[in-house]
């Protein structure tokens, strides 16, 4: 068995493992536009391999169903029309069993395809891109399932072994800061890098950075509770204008999944509802909240360059960490031709960069140059806060 085929099978099995304890009803729910049904994720990642690998490169390949490209295309304008994102939860058909049959069908053909020894470097790179794409959807599967169950009034528990447990932050770490001297640093993936990286990481370039200090640990629930209790959500002076508008429009008062039915804050996780654990890193806060908290502490968020330069001095990997950097192209960035060129470049507007990774990020899918990005009001991912001063 080739290494690439073994890697393919491991990644594909991991997606199905995340969903192994779901009921059939869980696979179809879409509470909000940003959350896709688990069934759709499983089919979309399969469609990626069928559309970009097998259909154009495997002689005689027959698509599983001619209409499913319309159902499971995400945002690739190059390959045709698609179901509106808002309507993914309306797809009662195909059934869950049919989606798994689709995965099995494509996996069988992909196994035969990958056993060939004559894949060009370009085609092998496309397969590896597909695997990394599926790993991104594995994290989305976990966070989307959490949103689905966390908005069910029964607040059901679910075993998801792929989700790592966050570690409590020792109290002394919250007061530890690492100094970074000013100077010119290289940021981005160097041309000599041999492993996988996305195109938005490419283009290593020089960046001048002033002296700064970065906190070694993430902000904890205890600290964020103090922000809430000090009226953080009522103080307009702490918020960006858009952030303050968001607070007023949504009546925000806490991170996602937090509620206070009586005297104590409780939170939903995959174990159901339980008291907020004060020493865990805060999660599910958006950019507006992260920035307001930093202002309340007399600090700020790091730029993505500062974060990357300081990454060897800090503990990271439990929460995606908001930076104060807009998601923009690195010098020399250009989009690839065809549908693959739509993967990252067209989203470089109105989004903020996050760095690090989270407890839901698949093993081996994190690196210091990874540039995650979301709109500033979103917080259903495991998003947290790192302070600099």
N, C-alpha and C positions, 0 to 999 in steps of 0.2 A: 504494500500500500504506500502510495506517495505521501510525503509530508503534507502536501497541500490538500489531498483528499482527507487525510486524518484530521487536519485542522478544520476542514469544511464540516465533517461529520460532528466534531466536538461543538462547534458553534451552533449548528442547526439543532443539535440535541439540547443545548442549553436553553434555547428559546422555548422549547416545548416543556422542559422541566419547570420553568417559571410558572407555567399555566397548569401544572399537573393536578392541583387541588381545586381548580375552579369548577363550578357547576356550569352546565350548558347555558343557563341564563346569564351568568357573569360575562360570557364572551361577547355579548351583543350591546351592552350598555354604553352610552356616550352622554355623560351628564352635561358637558360643556364642549365648545368647539375645539379646545386645545387638547382634549383627552379623546384618544381614539379607542374603539372597542378592541379588546385583545384579539378577537378573531381577525380583525382587519390587519393588525400588526403581523400576525402569522402569515396571512395571505400576501400582504404587500412585500415582505422580505423575500418571499418565494417568487413573486412577480418580478422582482429585481433580477434574479438569476435567470429566469425564463426570458425576460425581455432583452437584457443586455449581454447575456452569455450564450444561451442555447439557441434562441431564434436566429441571431445573425451568424453564429459560429459553429453550430452543430448541424451537419448536413442531414436533411430529411426530418428535422425535429418538427413535431406536431404540437401546437399549443394545447394545453389541457382543456381550455374552454375559450372560444373566440371572444366572448363578451367580458371576460374577467379583467382584461386590461383596462377597460373603462371603470370597473369597480375598484381596482386596487392600485392604479397609478396615484401617486401622491401629489406632486407638483411639477412634473416634467412636461412642459408645454411641447417639447420637441416630439414626444411620442403620442400625442393626441389628447382628446378630451377625457374627462374623468368625473366621477361622482363628486359633487361639492363636499368640501371638508365637513360642513355642518351636518351632512346627511349620512355619514358613515354608520351611525347607530340605527339607521332605518333598514339596514340590510339584514333582514331576518333570513334571507337566502342569499348565497349558498349557506348550507348548514355548517355547523362546526365539524361534523364528520366529513363533509365534502371538502372543507378547507384542509383538514389533515390528509385527506386522500390526495389533494393537490400537492401538498408538501412532499408526500411520499413519491408521487409521480416524478416531480422535478428532481428530487434527491437521487432517485434511481438513474435518471439520465445524466445528471451531473457527475455521479460516481463513474459511469462509463466514460464520460468526457474527460474527467480529470486523470483517469488512468492512462491516457495518452501521454507520451513523453515529448510531444512536439509543440507544446504551447509556446507561443512567442512571449517574450518578456512583457509586451504590452498587454497581451491577453491574461497572463498570469497576474499582472498588476490589477487588472479589472476584477478578477476573481477575489483578490485580496481586499480590494475596495468594497466589494459586496459583503465580505465577511465582517469588515469593520462597520459597514452600514447596518448589518444585522445586530452587531453588538450595541450600536447606538439604540436600536429599537428594543433590545433587551432591557436597557435601563428605562426606556419609556414604558415598556410593558409593566415593570414593577411600579413605577410612579403612577401610571394610569390606572392600574388595578387598585392601588391604594386610594386614589381619588374616587373611584367607583364605589368601593366598600366604605370609605370614610364619609360618603354622603348618603349612605343607606341608614335609615334611622335605627336599624338593629345593630349597627357598628360591628359587623362580624369579624372574627379573627380568621387568619389564614396563615398557614405555614409556607414561607418562601425562603428556602434555604440559601438561595443565591444572594439574598440581602444580608450583608454583614452587619454585625452589631456595632453601633457607635460606642466609643470608649469615653468614659467620664474624664473630664479635664481636671487634673490636680489643681487645687486652689493656688498653689505657688506659681504654677505656669502662667496663670492669667496676669501675673505681674512681671513676667519676663519678656524682655524686648531684645531684638538682635539689631545691631547697628550695621548699616551698609554705607560704605564710603562713596562719595560722589565720584563720577568719572564717566568714561565712555565704555559701554558694554555692547557685546553682540547679543542680539535677540532674534529668535526664530530658529528654524531647523537649518543647520549648516549643510552646504552642498555635499559634504563628505558623509553625511548620515546614511546608514545602510538600511535601517528598519523602515516600517510603514509610517507615514505621516500624511495628513490631509493637505490639500493644495493651499489652504489658508494659513498654514504654518510655514510655508516655504518663503524663501527670500530673506535669509539672515541679513541683518542690517545693523548698523551702529546706532546706538541710542545714548544720548547724554542724560545722566540722572544726577540730581542733587543728593546730598547727604540725607538719609532718612533712617528711621527706626521702624521695624515691623514686629508685631507681637507674635511670639512663637506659637501661641495657641489660638484657637477660634473663640469667638464670643460664646458664652454659655447661656443656657436658659435662665440661670439665676440672674445674670447681668441684664438679660432682656426683660425679665420680670421687673427689675428695678426701674428700667426705662418706662415700662407701662405704668407702674405705680406712681411714677413721678410726673404723669400726665403727658408722656411722649406723644401720644396720638391726639392731644388737644393743643399742642404748641406749634402753631404755624411757622414760627421762626426757625424750626429745625428742618423743615421740609423744602425740597424743590417746589416750584410752583405747580408743576404737573403732579408731583407727589401729593401735595396738599389737596389738589382737586380730586385725586384718586381717593384720599382718605374721606373727603366729604361725600363723594358719590357712592362709595361702597360701605360707609360707616365702619371702616376698619378699626379694630382695637387690639389685634393680636396676630401672631403667625397663623398660617393655615392649619386647620385641625385642632386649634386650641378653642376651648369653651369654658365658661365659668357659670355653671348652673346654680351653684350656691356660693360658698365662701372660698373654694379652692379651684385653681385652674387645673383642668384636665385636658388630655390630648389623645387623639386617636392615632394608633399605629396598628401594625398587623396583629398585635395581641389584643386589640379592642381598645376600649377607653380605660385610661389609667391616669394617676396624678402626673403632672409635669415633673420630670426628673431634673433637678436644678443643675447638676454638674455635667449634663450632656451638652454638646454644641447645639446651639439653636439651629433649627431647620425651617424650611418653607417660609422664608421671608423674601420679599422682592427687593429690587434695587432701591426703590423709594424708601422702604423701611430700613435697609442696610445703611443708606446714606444718612437718614435722620438719626439713627442710633449713633453712628460715628460722630455726627455733629454734637449730639448730646454728651458724648464722652470727651469732647474737645479734640477729636482726632479726625481722620478721614479714611476713605478707602484707598487701597493701593492702585496705581496704574497697572496695566497688565505687564508692562516692561519691568516695573519695580518688583512685581510678584515673581516674574520669571528669574530675575537676577538674584532674588533673595530665597528662592525655593529650597535651596540646600540648607538653609538656616532655620526652617520652620517645619512644623508637623502638618502635613496636608494629605488629603485623600478621603476624608470623611464627609465633607460638604463641598459642593461647588461654591466657589468663593467669588462674590461679586467684585469686580474691579471698577474703577472710575474711568474706564476707557470705552469709547464707542467702538463698535465692531466695524473696522475699516480695513481695506487691503494693505498688505505690506508693500514696500517699494518693489516694483517690478512684477507685481501680481498680474496675471492675465487668466481669463477663464478658458478652459479647454473647449475644443470644438464639440458640437453635438450635445446630447442629453447630459452626459457626465459633467459638462461645463455648468450645468444648472445646480450642481450639488451644494456649493457654498457661496460663490460670488454674488449671486443675485439677492442674497439676504443682507448684504453689507449696507444697511440703512436702518435707522431707528431701532437698533439693538445694542445691548451692552455685553461686554465680554465677561465671562466667568472662567476661572482657572481652577485646576486641581483635580477634581473627581469627587465621587461620593461613595457612600456605603452600597449604592445600587450599581455603581460602575463595574462592568465585568473585569475580572482580573486580566492584567496585561493591556488594558485599554486606556490607561492613564499615562501621561508623560508631562514633563514640565512645560513643553511648548504647545500643548493641546489648547485650542481656542474654542471653548463653548460659547454660545451666544443665545440670548433671549431678549424679548421686549421687557422693558423695566417694570411692568406691572405684574408679570407672571411669577408664580412662586410654588407651583405644584411639584417641581423638582426638589431634590435635597439641597437647597441653597442656603448658605450661611454667610458669616461676616468675619472678615479679617481686618484688623485696624493697623494703620500706620500713623506716624507722627514725625 
